[in-house]
């Protein structure tokens, strides 16, 4: 409560209500993990394999997952999976990494090496 005094009127008391709005907590994605559906991350040439990227927390939610093979971008999309059909050793063997992204920024990367059996 506060009071106002002026020379024209009697003192007046006013009550005001102050509303404080808090913005929701926002942060980059955290706890990035990448895994494959292949046992020991090894697939046979000609088969299919799916890599999945997961985070433990993100606010706002992840809007894009970027998948890289040996540091070259192979997919950037809103879904957290990257499927390779007809795996070929010469094209698909190597280190895959995932970087999740939301409106706040990039989360930490996670990586896995995909091994391909066959010629």
Phi and psi restraints in degrees (range 20) as a CNS / XPLOR table:
assign (resid 1 and name C) (resid 2 and name N)
       (resid 2 and name CA) (resid 2 and name C) 1.0 -136.5 20.0 2
assign (resid 2 and name N) (resid 2 and name CA)
       (resid 2 and name C) (resid 3 and name N) 1.0 160.3 20.0 2
assign (resid 2 and name C) (resid 3 and name N)
       (resid 3 and name CA) (resid 3 and name C) 1.0 -118.9 20.0 2
assign (resid 3 and name N) (resid 3 and name CA)
       (resid 3 and name C) (resid 4 and name N) 1.0 147.0 20.0 2
assign (resid 3 and name C) (resid 4 and name N)
       (resid 4 and name CA) (resid 4 and name C) 1.0 -123.9 20.0 2
assign (resid 4 and name N) (resid 4 and name CA)
       (resid 4 and name C) (resid 5 and name N) 1.0 132.2 20.0 2
assign (resid 4 and name C) (resid 5 and name N)
       (resid 5 and name CA) (resid 5 and name C) 1.0 -125.2 20.0 2
assign (resid 5 and name N) (resid 5 and name CA)
       (resid 5 and name C) (resid 6 and name N) 1.0 129.0 20.0 2
assign (resid 5 and name C) (resid 6 and name N)
       (resid 6 and name CA) (resid 6 and name C) 1.0 -135.5 20.0 2
assign (resid 6 and name N) (resid 6 and name CA)
       (resid 6 and name C) (resid 7 and name N) 1.0 172.1 20.0 2
assign (resid 6 and name C) (resid 7 and name N)
       (resid 7 and name CA) (resid 7 and name C) 1.0 -79.8 20.0 2
assign (resid 7 and name N) (resid 7 and name CA)
       (resid 7 and name C) (resid 8 and name N) 1.0 -10.5 20.0 2
assign (resid 7 and name C) (resid 8 and name N)
       (resid 8 and name CA) (resid 8 and name C) 1.0 -94.3 20.0 2
assign (resid 8 and name N) (resid 8 and name CA)
       (resid 8 and name C) (resid 9 and name N) 1.0 -37.9 20.0 2
assign (resid 8 and name C) (resid 9 and name N)
       (resid 9 and name CA) (resid 9 and name C) 1.0 -121.1 20.0 2
assign (resid 9 and name N) (resid 9 and name CA)
       (resid 9 and name C) (resid 10 and name N) 1.0 173.1 20.0 2
assign (resid 9 and name C) (resid 10 and name N)
       (resid 10 and name CA) (resid 10 and name C) 1.0 -74.1 20.0 2
assign (resid 10 and name N) (resid 10 and name CA)
       (resid 10 and name C) (resid 11 and name N) 1.0 159.5 20.0 2
assign (resid 10 and name C) (resid 11 and name N)
       (resid 11 and name CA) (resid 11 and name C) 1.0 -56.7 20.0 2
assign (resid 11 and name N) (resid 11 and name CA)
       (resid 11 and name C) (resid 12 and name N) 1.0 141.0 20.0 2
assign (resid 11 and name C) (resid 12 and name N)
       (resid 12 and name CA) (resid 12 and name C) 1.0 -126.0 20.0 2
assign (resid 12 and name N) (resid 12 and name CA)
       (resid 12 and name C) (resid 13 and name N) 1.0 137.8 20.0 2
assign (resid 12 and name C) (resid 13 and name N)
       (resid 13 and name CA) (resid 13 and name C) 1.0 -104.5 20.0 2
assign (resid 13 and name N) (resid 13 and name CA)
       (resid 13 and name C) (resid 14 and name N) 1.0 139.1 20.0 2
assign (resid 13 and name C) (resid 14 and name N)
       (resid 14 and name CA) (resid 14 and name C) 1.0 -126.1 20.0 2
assign (resid 14 and name N) (resid 14 and name CA)
       (resid 14 and name C) (resid 15 and name N) 1.0 143.3 20.0 2
assign (resid 14 and name C) (resid 15 and name N)
       (resid 15 and name CA) (resid 15 and name C) 1.0 -112.0 20.0 2
assign (resid 15 and name N) (resid 15 and name CA)
       (resid 15 and name C) (resid 16 and name N) 1.0 134.7 20.0 2
assign (resid 15 and name C) (resid 16 and name N)
       (resid 16 and name CA) (resid 16 and name C) 1.0 -126.9 20.0 2
assign (resid 16 and name N) (resid 16 and name CA)
       (resid 16 and name C) (resid 17 and name N) 1.0 153.1 20.0 2
assign (resid 16 and name C) (resid 17 and name N)
       (resid 17 and name CA) (resid 17 and name C) 1.0 -112.5 20.0 2
assign (resid 17 and name N) (resid 17 and name CA)
       (resid 17 and name C) (resid 18 and name N) 1.0 122.6 20.0 2
assign (resid 17 and name C) (resid 18 and name N)
       (resid 18 and name CA) (resid 18 and name C) 1.0 -103.5 20.0 2
assign (resid 18 and name N) (resid 18 and name CA)
       (resid 18 and name C) (resid 19 and name N) 1.0 118.3 20.0 2
assign (resid 18 and name C) (resid 19 and name N)
       (resid 19 and name CA) (resid 19 and name C) 1.0 -101.2 20.0 2
assign (resid 19 and name N) (resid 19 and name CA)
       (resid 19 and name C) (resid 20 and name N) 1.0 127.1 20.0 2
assign (resid 19 and name C) (resid 20 and name N)
       (resid 20 and name CA) (resid 20 and name C) 1.0 -107.1 20.0 2
assign (resid 20 and name N) (resid 20 and name CA)
       (resid 20 and name C) (resid 21 and name N) 1.0 119.9 20.0 2
assign (resid 20 and name C) (resid 21 and name N)
       (resid 21 and name CA) (resid 21 and name C) 1.0 -99.0 20.0 2
assign (resid 21 and name N) (resid 21 and name CA)
       (resid 21 and name C) (resid 22 and name N) 1.0 128.1 20.0 2
assign (resid 21 and name C) (resid 22 and name N)
       (resid 22 and name CA) (resid 22 and name C) 1.0 -102.7 20.0 2
assign (resid 22 and name N) (resid 22 and name CA)
       (resid 22 and name C) (resid 23 and name N) 1.0 132.3 20.0 2
assign (resid 22 and name C) (resid 23 and name N)
       (resid 23 and name CA) (resid 23 and name C) 1.0 -74.9 20.0 2
assign (resid 23 and name N) (resid 23 and name CA)
       (resid 23 and name C) (resid 24 and name N) 1.0 147.4 20.0 2
assign (resid 23 and name C) (resid 24 and name N)
       (resid 24 and name CA) (resid 24 and name C) 1.0 -63.0 20.0 2
assign (resid 24 and name N) (resid 24 and name CA)
       (resid 24 and name C) (resid 25 and name N) 1.0 148.3 20.0 2
assign (resid 24 and name C) (resid 25 and name N)
       (resid 25 and name CA) (resid 25 and name C) 1.0 -62.9 20.0 2
assign (resid 25 and name N) (resid 25 and name CA)
       (resid 25 and name C) (resid 26 and name N) 1.0 130.9 20.0 2
assign (resid 25 and name C) (resid 26 and name N)
       (resid 26 and name CA) (resid 26 and name C) 1.0 -126.5 20.0 2
assign (resid 26 and name N) (resid 26 and name CA)
       (resid 26 and name C) (resid 27 and name N) 1.0 141.4 20.0 2
assign (resid 26 and name C) (resid 27 and name N)
       (resid 27 and name CA) (resid 27 and name C) 1.0 -157.4 20.0 2
assign (resid 27 and name N) (resid 27 and name CA)
       (resid 27 and name C) (resid 28 and name N) 1.0 159.4 20.0 2
assign (resid 27 and name C) (resid 28 and name N)
       (resid 28 and name CA) (resid 28 and name C) 1.0 -65.7 20.0 2
assign (resid 28 and name N) (resid 28 and name CA)
       (resid 28 and name C) (resid 29 and name N) 1.0 161.7 20.0 2
assign (resid 28 and name C) (resid 29 and name N)
       (resid 29 and name CA) (resid 29 and name C) 1.0 -59.0 20.0 2
assign (resid 29 and name N) (resid 29 and name CA)
       (resid 29 and name C) (resid 30 and name N) 1.0 147.7 20.0 2
assign (resid 29 and name C) (resid 30 and name N)
       (resid 30 and name CA) (resid 30 and name C) 1.0 -131.0 20.0 2
assign (resid 30 and name N) (resid 30 and name CA)
       (resid 30 and name C) (resid 31 and name N) 1.0 158.2 20.0 2
assign (resid 30 and name C) (resid 31 and name N)
       (resid 31 and name CA) (resid 31 and name C) 1.0 65.5 20.0 2
assign (resid 31 and name N) (resid 31 and name CA)
       (resid 31 and name C) (resid 32 and name N) 1.0 44.5 20.0 2
assign (resid 31 and name C) (resid 32 and name N)
       (resid 32 and name CA) (resid 32 and name C) 1.0 -67.7 20.0 2
assign (resid 32 and name N) (resid 32 and name CA)
       (resid 32 and name C) (resid 33 and name N) 1.0 134.6 20.0 2
assign (resid 32 and name C) (resid 33 and name N)
       (resid 33 and name CA) (resid 33 and name C) 1.0 -136.7 20.0 2
assign (resid 33 and name N) (resid 33 and name CA)
       (resid 33 and name C) (resid 34 and name N) 1.0 146.9 20.0 2
assign (resid 33 and name C) (resid 34 and name N)
       (resid 34 and name CA) (resid 34 and name C) 1.0 -129.5 20.0 2
assign (resid 34 and name N) (resid 34 and name CA)
       (resid 34 and name C) (resid 35 and name N) 1.0 139.0 20.0 2
assign (resid 34 and name C) (resid 35 and name N)
       (resid 35 and name CA) (resid 35 and name C) 1.0 -143.9 20.0 2
assign (resid 35 and name N) (resid 35 and name CA)
       (resid 35 and name C) (resid 36 and name N) 1.0 166.6 20.0 2
assign (resid 35 and name C) (resid 36 and name N)
       (resid 36 and name CA) (resid 36 and name C) 1.0 -118.5 20.0 2
assign (resid 36 and name N) (resid 36 and name CA)
       (resid 36 and name C) (resid 37 and name N) 1.0 164.2 20.0 2
assign (resid 36 and name C) (resid 37 and name N)
       (resid 37 and name CA) (resid 37 and name C) 1.0 -85.8 20.0 2
assign (resid 37 and name N) (resid 37 and name CA)
       (resid 37 and name C) (resid 38 and name N) 1.0 -1.0 20.0 2
assign (resid 37 and name C) (resid 38 and name N)
       (resid 38 and name CA) (resid 38 and name C) 1.0 -91.4 20.0 2
assign (resid 38 and name N) (resid 38 and name CA)
       (resid 38 and name C) (resid 39 and name N) 1.0 138.3 20.0 2
assign (resid 38 and name C) (resid 39 and name N)
       (resid 39 and name CA) (resid 39 and name C) 1.0 -61.8 20.0 2
assign (resid 39 and name N) (resid 39 and name CA)
       (resid 39 and name C) (resid 40 and name N) 1.0 130.7 20.0 2
assign (resid 39 and name C) (resid 40 and name N)
       (resid 40 and name CA) (resid 40 and name C) 1.0 52.9 20.0 2
assign (resid 40 and name N) (resid 40 and name CA)
       (resid 40 and name C) (resid 41 and name N) 1.0 28.2 20.0 2
assign (resid 40 and name C) (resid 41 and name N)
       (resid 41 and name CA) (resid 41 and name C) 1.0 56.7 20.0 2
assign (resid 41 and name N) (resid 41 and name CA)
       (resid 41 and name C) (resid 42 and name N) 1.0 32.3 20.0 2
assign (resid 41 and name C) (resid 42 and name N)
       (resid 42 and name CA) (resid 42 and name C) 1.0 -121.9 20.0 2
assign (resid 42 and name N) (resid 42 and name CA)
       (resid 42 and name C) (resid 43 and name N) 1.0 130.1 20.0 2
assign (resid 42 and name C) (resid 43 and name N)
       (resid 43 and name CA) (resid 43 and name C) 1.0 -127.7 20.0 2
assign (resid 43 and name N) (resid 43 and name CA)
       (resid 43 and name C) (resid 44 and name N) 1.0 152.2 20.0 2
assign (resid 43 and name C) (resid 44 and name N)
       (resid 44 and name CA) (resid 44 and name C) 1.0 -88.0 20.0 2
assign (resid 44 and name N) (resid 44 and name CA)
       (resid 44 and name C) (resid 45 and name N) 1.0 138.3 20.0 2
assign (resid 44 and name C) (resid 45 and name N)
       (resid 45 and name CA) (resid 45 and name C) 1.0 -52.1 20.0 2
assign (resid 45 and name N) (resid 45 and name CA)
       (resid 45 and name C) (resid 46 and name N) 1.0 135.0 20.0 2
assign (resid 45 and name C) (resid 46 and name N)
       (resid 46 and name CA) (resid 46 and name C) 1.0 96.2 20.0 2
assign (resid 46 and name N) (resid 46 and name CA)
       (resid 46 and name C) (resid 47 and name N) 1.0 -19.4 20.0 2
assign (resid 46 and name C) (resid 47 and name N)
       (resid 47 and name CA) (resid 47 and name C) 1.0 -81.0 20.0 2
assign (resid 47 and name N) (resid 47 and name CA)
       (resid 47 and name C) (resid 48 and name N) 1.0 178.9 20.0 2
assign (resid 47 and name C) (resid 48 and name N)
       (resid 48 and name CA) (resid 48 and name C) 1.0 -110.9 20.0 2
assign (resid 48 and name N) (resid 48 and name CA)
       (resid 48 and name C) (resid 49 and name N) 1.0 154.5 20.0 2
assign (resid 48 and name C) (resid 49 and name N)
       (resid 49 and name CA) (resid 49 and name C) 1.0 -145.6 20.0 2
assign (resid 49 and name N) (resid 49 and name CA)
       (resid 49 and name C) (resid 50 and name N) 1.0 145.1 20.0 2
assign (resid 49 and name C) (resid 50 and name N)
       (resid 50 and name CA) (resid 50 and name C) 1.0 -120.1 20.0 2
assign (resid 50 and name N) (resid 50 and name CA)
       (resid 50 and name C) (resid 51 and name N) 1.0 130.6 20.0 2
assign (resid 50 and name C) (resid 51 and name N)
       (resid 51 and name CA) (resid 51 and name C) 1.0 -103.4 20.0 2
assign (resid 51 and name N) (resid 51 and name CA)
       (resid 51 and name C) (resid 52 and name N) 1.0 137.5 20.0 2
assign (resid 51 and name C) (resid 52 and name N)
       (resid 52 and name CA) (resid 52 and name C) 1.0 -125.7 20.0 2
assign (resid 52 and name N) (resid 52 and name CA)
       (resid 52 and name C) (resid 53 and name N) 1.0 135.8 20.0 2
assign (resid 52 and name C) (resid 53 and name N)
       (resid 53 and name CA) (resid 53 and name C) 1.0 -110.5 20.0 2
assign (resid 53 and name N) (resid 53 and name CA)
       (resid 53 and name C) (resid 54 and name N) 1.0 131.8 20.0 2
assign (resid 53 and name C) (resid 54 and name N)
       (resid 54 and name CA) (resid 54 and name C) 1.0 -131.1 20.0 2
assign (resid 54 and name N) (resid 54 and name CA)
       (resid 54 and name C) (resid 55 and name N) 1.0 151.1 20.0 2
assign (resid 54 and name C) (resid 55 and name N)
       (resid 55 and name CA) (resid 55 and name C) 1.0 -125.5 20.0 2
assign (resid 55 and name N) (resid 55 and name CA)
       (resid 55 and name C) (resid 56 and name N) 1.0 153.4 20.0 2
assign (resid 55 and name C) (resid 56 and name N)
       (resid 56 and name CA) (resid 56 and name C) 1.0 -86.8 20.0 2
assign (resid 56 and name N) (resid 56 and name CA)
       (resid 56 and name C) (resid 57 and name N) 1.0 -23.8 20.0 2
assign (resid 56 and name C) (resid 57 and name N)
       (resid 57 and name CA) (resid 57 and name C) 1.0 -159.4 20.0 2
assign (resid 57 and name N) (resid 57 and name CA)
       (resid 57 and name C) (resid 58 and name N) 1.0 147.3 20.0 2
assign (resid 57 and name C) (resid 58 and name N)
       (resid 58 and name CA) (resid 58 and name C) 1.0 -166.9 20.0 2
assign (resid 58 and name N) (resid 58 and name CA)
       (resid 58 and name C) (resid 59 and name N) 1.0 129.7 20.0 2
assign (resid 58 and name C) (resid 59 and name N)
       (resid 59 and name CA) (resid 59 and name C) 1.0 -143.0 20.0 2
assign (resid 59 and name N) (resid 59 and name CA)
       (resid 59 and name C) (resid 60 and name N) 1.0 107.4 20.0 2
assign (resid 59 and name C) (resid 60 and name N)
       (resid 60 and name CA) (resid 60 and name C) 1.0 -73.6 20.0 2
assign (resid 60 and name N) (resid 60 and name CA)
       (resid 60 and name C) (resid 61 and name N) 1.0 173.4 20.0 2
assign (resid 60 and name C) (resid 61 and name N)
       (resid 61 and name CA) (resid 61 and name C) 1.0 -61.2 20.0 2
assign (resid 61 and name N) (resid 61 and name CA)
       (resid 61 and name C) (resid 62 and name N) 1.0 162.4 20.0 2
assign (resid 61 and name C) (resid 62 and name N)
       (resid 62 and name CA) (resid 62 and name C) 1.0 -63.9 20.0 2
assign (resid 62 and name N) (resid 62 and name CA)
       (resid 62 and name C) (resid 63 and name N) 1.0 131.0 20.0 2
assign (resid 62 and name C) (resid 63 and name N)
       (resid 63 and name CA) (resid 63 and name C) 1.0 -102.8 20.0 2
assign (resid 63 and name N) (resid 63 and name CA)
       (resid 63 and name C) (resid 64 and name N) 1.0 -20.4 20.0 2
assign (resid 63 and name C) (resid 64 and name N)
       (resid 64 and name CA) (resid 64 and name C) 1.0 -152.6 20.0 2
assign (resid 64 and name N) (resid 64 and name CA)
       (resid 64 and name C) (resid 65 and name N) 1.0 139.9 20.0 2
assign (resid 64 and name C) (resid 65 and name N)
       (resid 65 and name CA) (resid 65 and name C) 1.0 -114.6 20.0 2
assign (resid 65 and name N) (resid 65 and name CA)
       (resid 65 and name C) (resid 66 and name N) 1.0 128.9 20.0 2
assign (resid 65 and name C) (resid 66 and name N)
       (resid 66 and name CA) (resid 66 and name C) 1.0 -109.4 20.0 2
assign (resid 66 and name N) (resid 66 and name CA)
       (resid 66 and name C) (resid 67 and name N) 1.0 125.7 20.0 2
assign (resid 66 and name C) (resid 67 and name N)
       (resid 67 and name CA) (resid 67 and name C) 1.0 -108.2 20.0 2
assign (resid 67 and name N) (resid 67 and name CA)
       (resid 67 and name C) (resid 68 and name N) 1.0 135.7 20.0 2
assign (resid 67 and name C) (resid 68 and name N)
       (resid 68 and name CA) (resid 68 and name C) 1.0 -125.0 20.0 2
assign (resid 68 and name N) (resid 68 and name CA)
       (resid 68 and name C) (resid 69 and name N) 1.0 145.7 20.0 2
assign (resid 68 and name C) (resid 69 and name N)
       (resid 69 and name CA) (resid 69 and name C) 1.0 -117.5 20.0 2
assign (resid 69 and name N) (resid 69 and name CA)
       (resid 69 and name C) (resid 70 and name N) 1.0 118.6 20.0 2
assign (resid 69 and name C) (resid 70 and name N)
       (resid 70 and name CA) (resid 70 and name C) 1.0 48.6 20.0 2
assign (resid 70 and name N) (resid 70 and name CA)
       (resid 70 and name C) (resid 71 and name N) 1.0 45.5 20.0 2
assign (resid 70 and name C) (resid 71 and name N)
       (resid 71 and name CA) (resid 71 and name C) 1.0 70.2 20.0 2
assign (resid 71 and name N) (resid 71 and name CA)
       (resid 71 and name C) (resid 72 and name N) 1.0 12.1 20.0 2
assign (resid 71 and name C) (resid 72 and name N)
       (resid 72 and name CA) (resid 72 and name C) 1.0 -108.7 20.0 2
assign (resid 72 and name N) (resid 72 and name CA)
       (resid 72 and name C) (resid 73 and name N) 1.0 129.6 20.0 2
assign (resid 72 and name C) (resid 73 and name N)
       (resid 73 and name CA) (resid 73 and name C) 1.0 -63.2 20.0 2
assign (resid 73 and name N) (resid 73 and name CA)
       (resid 73 and name C) (resid 74 and name N) 1.0 127.5 20.0 2
assign (resid 73 and name C) (resid 74 and name N)
       (resid 74 and name CA) (resid 74 and name C) 1.0 -114.7 20.0 2
assign (resid 74 and name N) (resid 74 and name CA)
       (resid 74 and name C) (resid 75 and name N) 1.0 -20.7 20.0 2
assign (resid 74 and name C) (resid 75 and name N)
       (resid 75 and name CA) (resid 75 and name C) 1.0 -162.7 20.0 2
assign (resid 75 and name N) (resid 75 and name CA)
       (resid 75 and name C) (resid 76 and name N) 1.0 137.0 20.0 2
assign (resid 75 and name C) (resid 76 and name N)
       (resid 76 and name CA) (resid 76 and name C) 1.0 -136.2 20.0 2
assign (resid 76 and name N) (resid 76 and name CA)
       (resid 76 and name C) (resid 77 and name N) 1.0 115.7 20.0 2
assign (resid 76 and name C) (resid 77 and name N)
       (resid 77 and name CA) (resid 77 and name C) 1.0 -158.2 20.0 2
assign (resid 77 and name N) (resid 77 and name CA)
       (resid 77 and name C) (resid 78 and name N) 1.0 173.0 20.0 2
assign (resid 77 and name C) (resid 78 and name N)
       (resid 78 and name CA) (resid 78 and name C) 1.0 -78.5 20.0 2
assign (resid 78 and name N) (resid 78 and name CA)
       (resid 78 and name C) (resid 79 and name N) 1.0 -20.6 20.0 2
assign (resid 78 and name C) (resid 79 and name N)
       (resid 79 and name CA) (resid 79 and name C) 1.0 -85.0 20.0 2
assign (resid 79 and name N) (resid 79 and name CA)
       (resid 79 and name C) (resid 80 and name N) 1.0 153.0 20.0 2
assign (resid 79 and name C) (resid 80 and name N)
       (resid 80 and name CA) (resid 80 and name C) 1.0 -94.1 20.0 2
assign (resid 80 and name N) (resid 80 and name CA)
       (resid 80 and name C) (resid 81 and name N) 1.0 15.2 20.0 2
assign (resid 80 and name C) (resid 81 and name N)
       (resid 81 and name CA) (resid 81 and name C) 1.0 -123.5 20.0 2
assign (resid 81 and name N) (resid 81 and name CA)
       (resid 81 and name C) (resid 82 and name N) 1.0 148.6 20.0 2
assign (resid 81 and name C) (resid 82 and name N)
       (resid 82 and name CA) (resid 82 and name C) 1.0 -130.8 20.0 2
assign (resid 82 and name N) (resid 82 and name CA)
       (resid 82 and name C) (resid 83 and name N) 1.0 116.5 20.0 2
assign (resid 82 and name C) (resid 83 and name N)
       (resid 83 and name CA) (resid 83 and name C) 1.0 -107.4 20.0 2
assign (resid 83 and name N) (resid 83 and name CA)
       (resid 83 and name C) (resid 84 and name N) 1.0 133.5 20.0 2
assign (resid 83 and name C) (resid 84 and name N)
       (resid 84 and name CA) (resid 84 and name C) 1.0 -114.1 20.0 2
assign (resid 84 and name N) (resid 84 and name CA)
       (resid 84 and name C) (resid 85 and name N) 1.0 120.8 20.0 2
assign (resid 84 and name C) (resid 85 and name N)
       (resid 85 and name CA) (resid 85 and name C) 1.0 -97.8 20.0 2
assign (resid 85 and name N) (resid 85 and name CA)
       (resid 85 and name C) (resid 86 and name N) 1.0 149.0 20.0 2
assign (resid 85 and name C) (resid 86 and name N)
       (resid 86 and name CA) (resid 86 and name C) 1.0 52.4 20.0 2
assign (resid 86 and name N) (resid 86 and name CA)
       (resid 86 and name C) (resid 87 and name N) 1.0 59.3 20.0 2
assign (resid 86 and name C) (resid 87 and name N)
       (resid 87 and name CA) (resid 87 and name C) 1.0 -58.9 20.0 2
assign (resid 87 and name N) (resid 87 and name CA)
       (resid 87 and name C) (resid 88 and name N) 1.0 133.5 20.0 2
assign (resid 87 and name C) (resid 88 and name N)
       (resid 88 and name CA) (resid 88 and name C) 1.0 -122.5 20.0 2
assign (resid 88 and name N) (resid 88 and name CA)
       (resid 88 and name C) (resid 89 and name N) 1.0 130.4 20.0 2
assign (resid 88 and name C) (resid 89 and name N)
       (resid 89 and name CA) (resid 89 and name C) 1.0 -55.0 20.0 2
assign (resid 89 and name N) (resid 89 and name CA)
       (resid 89 and name C) (resid 90 and name N) 1.0 -43.9 20.0 2
assign (resid 89 and name C) (resid 90 and name N)
       (resid 90 and name CA) (resid 90 and name C) 1.0 -66.2 20.0 2
assign (resid 90 and name N) (resid 90 and name CA)
       (resid 90 and name C) (resid 91 and name N) 1.0 -23.1 20.0 2
assign (resid 90 and name C) (resid 91 and name N)
       (resid 91 and name CA) (resid 91 and name C) 1.0 -107.0 20.0 2
assign (resid 91 and name N) (resid 91 and name CA)
       (resid 91 and name C) (resid 92 and name N) 1.0 -27.3 20.0 2
assign (resid 91 and name C) (resid 92 and name N)
       (resid 92 and name CA) (resid 92 and name C) 1.0 -118.2 20.0 2
assign (resid 92 and name N) (resid 92 and name CA)
       (resid 92 and name C) (resid 93 and name N) 1.0 -8.5 20.0 2
assign (resid 92 and name C) (resid 93 and name N)
       (resid 93 and name CA) (resid 93 and name C) 1.0 -70.5 20.0 2
assign (resid 93 and name N) (resid 93 and name CA)
       (resid 93 and name C) (resid 94 and name N) 1.0 138.2 20.0 2
assign (resid 93 and name C) (resid 94 and name N)
       (resid 94 and name CA) (resid 94 and name C) 1.0 145.8 20.0 2
assign (resid 94 and name N) (resid 94 and name CA)
       (resid 94 and name C) (resid 95 and name N) 1.0 -168.3 20.0 2
assign (resid 94 and name C) (resid 95 and name N)
       (resid 95 and name CA) (resid 95 and name C) 1.0 -91.8 20.0 2
assign (resid 95 and name N) (resid 95 and name CA)
       (resid 95 and name C) (resid 96 and name N) 1.0 118.4 20.0 2
assign (resid 95 and name C) (resid 96 and name N)
       (resid 96 and name CA) (resid 96 and name C) 1.0 -101.4 20.0 2
assign (resid 96 and name N) (resid 96 and name CA)
       (resid 96 and name C) (resid 97 and name N) 1.0 138.9 20.0 2
assign (resid 96 and name C) (resid 97 and name N)
       (resid 97 and name CA) (resid 97 and name C) 1.0 -133.5 20.0 2
assign (resid 97 and name N) (resid 97 and name CA)
       (resid 97 and name C) (resid 98 and name N) 1.0 155.6 20.0 2
assign (resid 97 and name C) (resid 98 and name N)
       (resid 98 and name CA) (resid 98 and name C) 1.0 -125.7 20.0 2
assign (resid 98 and name N) (resid 98 and name CA)
       (resid 98 and name C) (resid 99 and name N) 1.0 137.8 20.0 2
assign (resid 98 and name C) (resid 99 and name N)
       (resid 99 and name CA) (resid 99 and name C) 1.0 -128.2 20.0 2
assign (resid 99 and name N) (resid 99 and name CA)
       (resid 99 and name C) (resid 100 and name N) 1.0 114.9 20.0 2
assign (resid 99 and name C) (resid 100 and name N)
       (resid 100 and name CA) (resid 100 and name C) 1.0 -82.7 20.0 2
assign (resid 100 and name N) (resid 100 and name CA)
       (resid 100 and name C) (resid 101 and name N) 1.0 149.6 20.0 2
assign (resid 100 and name C) (resid 101 and name N)
       (resid 101 and name CA) (resid 101 and name C) 1.0 -137.8 20.0 2
assign (resid 101 and name N) (resid 101 and name CA)
       (resid 101 and name C) (resid 102 and name N) 1.0 138.9 20.0 2
assign (resid 101 and name C) (resid 102 and name N)
       (resid 102 and name CA) (resid 102 and name C) 1.0 -132.3 20.0 2
assign (resid 102 and name N) (resid 102 and name CA)
       (resid 102 and name C) (resid 103 and name N) 1.0 -172.5 20.0 2
assign (resid 102 and name C) (resid 103 and name N)
       (resid 103 and name CA) (resid 103 and name C) 1.0 -65.5 20.0 2
assign (resid 103 and name N) (resid 103 and name CA)
       (resid 103 and name C) (resid 104 and name N) 1.0 -16.6 20.0 2
assign (resid 103 and name C) (resid 104 and name N)
       (resid 104 and name CA) (resid 104 and name C) 1.0 -87.7 20.0 2
assign (resid 104 and name N) (resid 104 and name CA)
       (resid 104 and name C) (resid 105 and name N) 1.0 -33.5 20.0 2
assign (resid 104 and name C) (resid 105 and name N)
       (resid 105 and name CA) (resid 105 and name C) 1.0 157.7 20.0 2
assign (resid 105 and name N) (resid 105 and name CA)
       (resid 105 and name C) (resid 106 and name N) 1.0 -167.4 20.0 2
assign (resid 105 and name C) (resid 106 and name N)
       (resid 106 and name CA) (resid 106 and name C) 1.0 -86.0 20.0 2
assign (resid 106 and name N) (resid 106 and name CA)
       (resid 106 and name C) (resid 107 and name N) 1.0 141.9 20.0 2
assign (resid 106 and name C) (resid 107 and name N)
       (resid 107 and name CA) (resid 107 and name C) 1.0 -87.5 20.0 2
assign (resid 107 and name N) (resid 107 and name CA)
       (resid 107 and name C) (resid 108 and name N) 1.0 177.4 20.0 2
assign (resid 107 and name C) (resid 108 and name N)
       (resid 108 and name CA) (resid 108 and name C) 1.0 -68.7 20.0 2
assign (resid 108 and name N) (resid 108 and name CA)
       (resid 108 and name C) (resid 109 and name N) 1.0 150.6 20.0 2
assign (resid 108 and name C) (resid 109 and name N)
       (resid 109 and name CA) (resid 109 and name C) 1.0 -83.9 20.0 2
assign (resid 109 and name N) (resid 109 and name CA)
       (resid 109 and name C) (resid 110 and name N) 1.0 156.8 20.0 2
assign (resid 109 and name C) (resid 110 and name N)
       (resid 110 and name CA) (resid 110 and name C) 1.0 -133.0 20.0 2
assign (resid 110 and name N) (resid 110 and name CA)
       (resid 110 and name C) (resid 111 and name N) 1.0 149.8 20.0 2
assign (resid 110 and name C) (resid 111 and name N)
       (resid 111 and name CA) (resid 111 and name C) 1.0 -139.2 20.0 2
assign (resid 111 and name N) (resid 111 and name CA)
       (resid 111 and name C) (resid 112 and name N) 1.0 159.4 20.0 2
assign (resid 111 and name C) (resid 112 and name N)
       (resid 112 and name CA) (resid 112 and name C) 1.0 -150.7 20.0 2
assign (resid 112 and name N) (resid 112 and name CA)
       (resid 112 and name C) (resid 113 and name N) 1.0 145.0 20.0 2
assign (resid 112 and name C) (resid 113 and name N)
       (resid 113 and name CA) (resid 113 and name C) 1.0 -98.7 20.0 2
assign (resid 113 and name N) (resid 113 and name CA)
       (resid 113 and name C) (resid 114 and name N) 1.0 125.5 20.0 2
assign (resid 113 and name C) (resid 114 and name N)
       (resid 114 and name CA) (resid 114 and name C) 1.0 -94.7 20.0 2
assign (resid 114 and name N) (resid 114 and name CA)
       (resid 114 and name C) (resid 115 and name N) 1.0 124.7 20.0 2
assign (resid 114 and name C) (resid 115 and name N)
       (resid 115 and name CA) (resid 115 and name C) 1.0 -101.4 20.0 2
assign (resid 115 and name N) (resid 115 and name CA)
       (resid 115 and name C) (resid 116 and name N) 1.0 141.6 20.0 2
assign (resid 115 and name C) (resid 116 and name N)
       (resid 116 and name CA) (resid 116 and name C) 1.0 -123.9 20.0 2
assign (resid 116 and name N) (resid 116 and name CA)
       (resid 116 and name C) (resid 117 and name N) 1.0 118.9 20.0 2
assign (resid 116 and name C) (resid 117 and name N)
       (resid 117 and name CA) (resid 117 and name C) 1.0 -85.2 20.0 2
assign (resid 117 and name N) (resid 117 and name CA)
       (resid 117 and name C) (resid 118 and name N) 1.0 141.7 20.0 2
assign (resid 117 and name C) (resid 118 and name N)
       (resid 118 and name CA) (resid 118 and name C) 1.0 128.8 20.0 2
assign (resid 118 and name N) (resid 118 and name CA)
       (resid 118 and name C) (resid 119 and name N) 1.0 -172.9 20.0 2
